[in-house]
Amino acid sequence: MKKTNVCVLFGGVSPEHEVSLRSAESVLNNLDAEKYNILPVGITKEGNWILYGGKDYSKLPGNEWLHCPENRQACISPIRGHGLLVFDGDTVSRRNVDVIFPVLHGENGEDGTVQGLFQLAGIPYVGCNVAASAGCMDKCLTKLTADRAGVRQADWELVTRLQLRTNPEEALDRVERRFSYPVFVKPAGTGSSVGVSKARSREALLAALENAVRFDRKVLVEEFIRGHEVEVAVLGNETPIASVPGEIDAGAEFYDYETKYLTSTSTLYIPARISAEAAERVRTTAVKIYQAMGCRGLSRVDFFVTFDGEEVVFNEINTMPGFTSISMYPKLFGASGIPYGELLDRLISLALEAFYEA
């Protein structure tokens, strides 16, 4: 049987670079070498593309992979049929690529940018297309779409970098007229809780806004929803399926970047500690959001379920969720009967299906 040439992209020019390295380590270690020829390509924080010449993927998270003597500069050519270009001194060779698996999180990886390159190159790729990637990455656009779809979500107020710089008092007053403390402050275009803060006072709100505008010119301030933090994984193209919901007990103020990736304070509950009726509403709403945003391949959809179980409140959607050994997306489908290796196989099949049926 002819093997499929899979280019796994990792790293990236993004605040979530390190998360990508951890995710890619797990993906690369779980791809079936009997089915796939694997081309691991890392993008450094400076934007240099490198074909990793080693086989020890445990070297990715600590950036030891960068020092492999077999590394070669490489890039995806936008010229159709050229695939992966590999540079060795003055010599340029081509590697055929059947499908790209962009294990890239956040800016310049999950926001439609590299997806546009793949479209130009005419290469199938795992995950959402350009429009859905960009729309889901921008939380303001997601909020507007969810509202149009009739989905209950946390109320929100937009604050821009320009507003904060020119008239911060007006921005603070506007937020305080609309919400009681505490509130959540989020950059519109980051994932992995980068730049997210919980503010309990006017002073803390100003500090949170100033931190958030470091990452994006648009910032959302959201009402605080008291309830279970529930996540569901979605898989598929035209007929997506939703996993069993899982729940996160952050064990901290909230489920921030540090809690997700650097500490062990959080506890995962699969299935989530909610009623069967609430779980079904979560799954149904996740698919509704997924389809409204035009997603394909995969996404993780996050909710709050109030402690009385009466309300399911949409939080956000992530088109390339974490694939680390502790990440919810693969764990949720593992609990739903699809183990990690099979999940990767399905994602690659869905990428090929979406491309050739378009």
MARVOSE-116329 format. One record per residue (C-alpha): residue number from 1; residue in three letters; x, y, z. Coordinates in steps of 0.05 Angstrom, whole numbers, m for minus. Layout:
MARVOSE-116329
  nr rest      X      Y      Z
 NUM  ALA      X      Y      Z
...
END
This chain:
MARVOSE-116329
  nr rest      X      Y      Z
   1  MET      0      0      0
   2  LYS     27     68    m20
   3  LYS     41    112     40
   4  THR     10    182     46
   5  ASN     61    238     51
   6  VAL     40    280    111
   7  CYS     75    346    126
   8  VAL     66    363    200
   9  LEU     76    437    213
  10  PHE     93    461    283
  11  GLY    120    521    322
  12  GLY    102    585    287
  13  VAL    107    660    298
  14  SER     56    662    354
  15  PRO     50    672    429
  16  GLU     28    599    428
  17  HIS     93    573    398
  18  GLU    111    529    457
  19  VAL     41    498    460
  20  SER     48    479    387
  21  LEU    114    443    401
  22  ARG     80    401    455
  23  SER     21    385    411
  24  ALA     65    367    352
  25  GLU    107    320    395
  26  SER     44    280    411
  27  VAL     18    281    339
  28  LEU     84    259    309
  29  ASN     92    203    360
  30  ASN     21    177    345
  31  LEU     21    179    269
  32  ASP     25    109    241
  33  ALA     92    101    205
  34  GLU     63     42    167
  35  LYS     12     89    135
  36  TYR     49    155    129
  37  ASN    114    184    106
  38  ILE    123    240    156
  39  LEU    154    307    138
  40  PRO    162    346    204
  41  VAL    171    420    189
  42  GLY    182    469    245
  43  ILE    172    544    241
  44  THR    217    583    288
  45  LYS    195    643    328
  46  GLU    231    685    277
  47  GLY    193    654    219
  48  ASN    247    608    191
  49  TRP    219    542    163
  50  ILE    261    480    177
  51  LEU    252    407    156
  52  TYR    271    370    220
  53  GLY    321    316    203
  54  GLY    314    277    268
  55  LYS    267    223    292
  56  ASP    266    238    367
  57  TYR    205    282    374
  58  SER    215    291    449
  59  LYS    267    343    428
  60  LEU    212    390    404
  61  PRO    186    420    469
  62  GLY    255    441    494
  63  ASN    276    467    425
  64  GLU    333    417    420
  65  TRP    306    399    352
  66  LEU    335    464    325
  67  HIS    406    437    333
  68  CYS    398    373    293
  69  PRO    454    370    240
  70  GLU    407    339    189
  71  ASN    360    399    191
  72  ARG    349    435    125
  73  GLN    313    499    108
  74  ALA    247    486     74
  75  CYS    181    517     54
  76  ILE    114    501     23
  77  SER    115    529    m48
  78  PRO     53    569    m69
  79  ILE     65    541   m139
  80  ARG     18    483   m149
  81  GLY     53    416   m156
  82  HIS    118    438   m124
  83  GLY    100    414    m54
  84  LEU    155    422     m2
  85  LEU    218    456    m25
  86  VAL    281    434     13
  87  PHE    345    476     10
  88  ASP    414    444     17
  89  GLY    466    497      1
  90  ASP    454    518    m71
  91  THR    412    456    m86
  92  VAL    336    457    m82
  93  SER    296    392    m82
  94  ARG    222    379    m80
  95  ARG    184    332    m34
  96  ASN    114    312    m53
  97  VAL     62    329      0
  98  ASP     m6    294     m1
  99  VAL    m34    329     60
 100  ILE    m12    381    111
 101  PHE    m27    375    185
 102  PRO    m17    446    213
 103  VAL     m7    434    288
 104  LEU     m3    509    296
 105  HIS    m40    548    349
 106  GLY    m60    621    349
 107  GLU    m35    678    307
 108  ASN     m4    660    239
 109  GLY    m26    588    244
 110  GLU    m98    582    265
 111  ASP   m125    647    237
 112  GLY   m129    631    162
 113  THR    m59    656    143
 114  VAL    m24    589    129
 115  GLN    m90    560    106
 116  GLY    m88    612     50
 117  LEU    m19    587     30
 118  PHE    m44    515     28
 119  GLN   m102    536    m16
 120  LEU    m54    570    m64
 121  ALA     m9    509    m65
 122  GLY    m68    464    m79
 123  ILE    m50    417    m21
 124  PRO   m104    385     24
 125  TYR    m98    404     97
 126  VAL   m126    384    164
 127  GLY   m176    432    195
 128  CYS   m219    491    176
 129  ASN   m214    532    112
 130  VAL   m190    604    108
 131  ALA   m257    637    124
 132  ALA   m276    592    182
 133  SER   m206    596    212
 134  ALA   m206    672    209
 135  GLY   m277    678    235
 136  CYS   m267    631    294
 137  MET   m200    663    312
 138  ASP   m233    732    317
 139  LYS   m277    726    379
 140  CYS   m317    787    357
 141  LEU   m337    754    292
 142  THR   m353    690    329
 143  LYS   m398    728    377
 144  LEU   m435    761    321
 145  THR   m446    695    285
 146  ALA   m468    660    349
 147  ASP   m518    716    362
 148  ARG   m546    709    292
 149  ALA   m552    634    301
 150  GLY   m592    646    365
 151  VAL   m542    615    412
 152  ARG   m540    639    485
 153  GLN   m471    667    501
 154  ALA   m437    710    552
 155  ASP   m454    784    542
 156  TRP   m396    826    519
 157  GLU   m368    895    506
 158  LEU   m314    912    456
 159  VAL   m255    957    475
 160  THR   m203    976    423
 161  ARG   m130    993    433
 162  LEU   m144   1063    405
 163  GLN   m201   1074    454
 164  LEU   m157   1053    512
 165  ARG   m100   1099    491
 166  THR   m143   1160    476
 167  ASN   m197   1157    529
 168  PRO   m187   1101    580
 169  GLU   m236   1130    630
 170  GLU   m293   1128    580
 171  ALA   m277   1055    563
 172  LEU   m276   1036    637
 173  ASP   m341   1074    650
 174  ARG   m375   1039    591
 175  VAL   m356    971    617
 176  GLU   m378    987    689
 177  ARG   m445   1013    665
 178  ARG   m458    946    631
 179  PHE   m428    895    679
 180  SER   m417    881    752
 181  TYR   m350    854    774
 182  PRO   m318    806    764
 183  VAL   m310    807    688
 184  PHE   m265    770    639
 185  VAL   m219    807    592
 186  LYS   m196    773    529
 187  PRO   m156    793    467
 188  ALA   m201    781    407
 189  GLY   m150    739    369
 190  THR   m112    693    416
 191  GLY   m122    623    441
 192  SER    m95    581    499
 193  SER   m119    637    545
 194  VAL    m61    681    524
 195  GLY    m73    751    551
 196  VAL   m137    732    588
 197  SER   m150    761    656
 198  LYS   m205    762    708
 199  ALA   m217    832    736
 200  ARG   m252    846    802
 201  SER   m244    922    806
 202  ARG   m235    983    762
 203  GLU   m160    983    775
 204  ALA   m154    910    757
 205  LEU   m197    922    695
 206  LEU   m150    976    670
 207  ALA    m90    930    681
 208  ALA   m125    873    646
 209  LEU   m142    916    586
 210  GLU    m71    942    581
 211  ASN    m45    871    582
 212  ALA    m95    847    530
 213  VAL    m81    902    479
 214  ARG     m9    877    477
 215  PHE    m36    818    438
 216  ASP    m92    848    396
 217  ARG   m121    916    379
 218  LYS   m191    889    397
 219  VAL   m208    865    467
 220  LEU   m272    833    493
 221  VAL   m297    845    563
 222  GLU   m347    791    582
 223  GLU   m397    781    637
 224  PHE   m379    728    689
 225  ILE   m419    664    684
 226  ARG   m419    622    746
 227  GLY   m420    549    728
 228  HIS   m385    488    703
 229  GLU   m331    499    650
 230  VAL   m349    447    597
 231  GLU   m315    430    531
 232  VAL   m337    386    474
 233  ALA   m297    361    414
 234  VAL   m327    363    345
 235  LEU   m303    322    285
 236  GLY   m326    320    213
 237  ASN   m342    359    150
 238  GLU   m414    360    126
 239  THR   m441    314    180
 240  PRO   m400    329    243
 241  ILE   m404    290    308
 242  ALA   m394    315    379
 243  SER   m357    278    434
 244  VAL   m379    266    504
 245  PRO   m371    333    541
 246  GLY   m315    342    591
 247  GLU   m307    390    649
 248  ILE   m248    429    674
 249  ASP   m239    446    747
 250  ALA   m183    497    742
 251  GLY   m162    492    814
 252  ALA   m143    565    806
 253  GLU   m176    633    793
 254  PHE   m192    609    723
 255  TYR   m165    563    669
 256  ASP   m109    608    644
 257  TYR    m46    592    603
 258  GLU     m5    573    664
 259  THR    m59    526    691
 260  LYS    m68    494    622
 261  TYR      5    480    607
 262  LEU     53    496    664
 263  THR     21    471    729
 264  SER    m18    411    752
 265  THR    m73    447    792
 266  SER   m129    432    743
 267  THR   m173    370    744
 268  LEU   m209    341    683
 269  TYR   m275    305    690
 270  ILE   m297    262    631
 271  PRO   m356    259    627
 272  ALA   m372    328    654
 273  ARG   m409    332    720
 274  ILE   m474    356    688
 275  SER   m541    323    675
 276  ALA   m553    279    614
 277  GLU   m602    331    588
 278  ALA   m551    388    595
 279  ALA   m497    345    563
 280  GLU   m542    333    502
 281  ARG   m556    408    496
 282  VAL   m481    422    499
 283  ARG   m468    372    443
 284  THR   m525    397    400
 285  THR   m504    470    409
 286  ALA   m431    453    394
 287  VAL   m450    424    327
 288  LYS   m496    484    313
 289  ILE   m439    533    326
 290  TYR   m390    490    285
 291  GLN   m436    491    225
 292  ALA   m455    564    232
 293  MET   m381    583    231
 294  GLY   m370    539    169
 295  CYS   m320    493    204
 296  ARG   m294    428    176
 297  GLY   m246    375    202
 298  LEU   m245    392    276
 299  SER   m258    443    330
 300  ARG   m265    445    405
 301  VAL   m325    484    430
 302  ASP   m326    512    501
 303  PHE   m386    527    545
 304  PHE   m409    545    614
 305  VAL   m465    505    644
 306  THR   m496    541    703
 307  PHE   m494    502    768
 308  ASP   m569    493    768
 309  GLY   m563    462    699
 310  GLU   m614    510    670
 311  GLU   m570    548    622
 312  VAL   m518    525    570
 313  VAL   m477    587    553
 314  PHE   m429    586    493
 315  ASN   m359    612    509
 316  GLU   m314    604    448
 317  ILE   m291    557    392
 318  ASN   m220    534    377
 319  THR   m205    508    307
 320  MET   m138    476    324
 321  PRO   m144    455    397
 322  GLY    m85    429    436
 323  PHE    m62    358    419
 324  THR    m14    350    478
 325  SER    m16    288    521
 326  ILE    m62    324    570
 327  SER   m105    362    520
 328  MET   m180    356    523
 329  TYR   m194    346    448
 330  PRO   m160    277    441
 331  LYS   m182    258    511
 332  LEU   m255    272    496
 333  PHE   m255    230    433
 334  GLY   m216    176    469
 335  ALA   m273    173    519
 336  SER   m322    172    461
 337  GLY   m289    110    430
 338  ILE   m240    141    382
 339  PRO   m168    131    406
 340  TYR   m113    181    389
 341  GLY    m83    144    329
 342  GLU   m151    132    297
 343  LEU   m169    205    310
 344  LEU   m108    227    270
 345  ASP   m127    179    214
 346  ARG   m197    207    211
 347  LEU   m172    279    209
 348  ILE   m126    264    150
 349  SER   m183    228    114
 350  LEU   m229    287    126
 351  ALA   m176    335     98
 352  LEU   m171    293     34
 353  GLU   m246    287     30
 354  ALA   m257    363     37
 355  PHE   m205    378    m17
 356  TYR   m225    329    m69
 357  GLU   m300    339    m60
 358  ALA   m296    415    m61
END
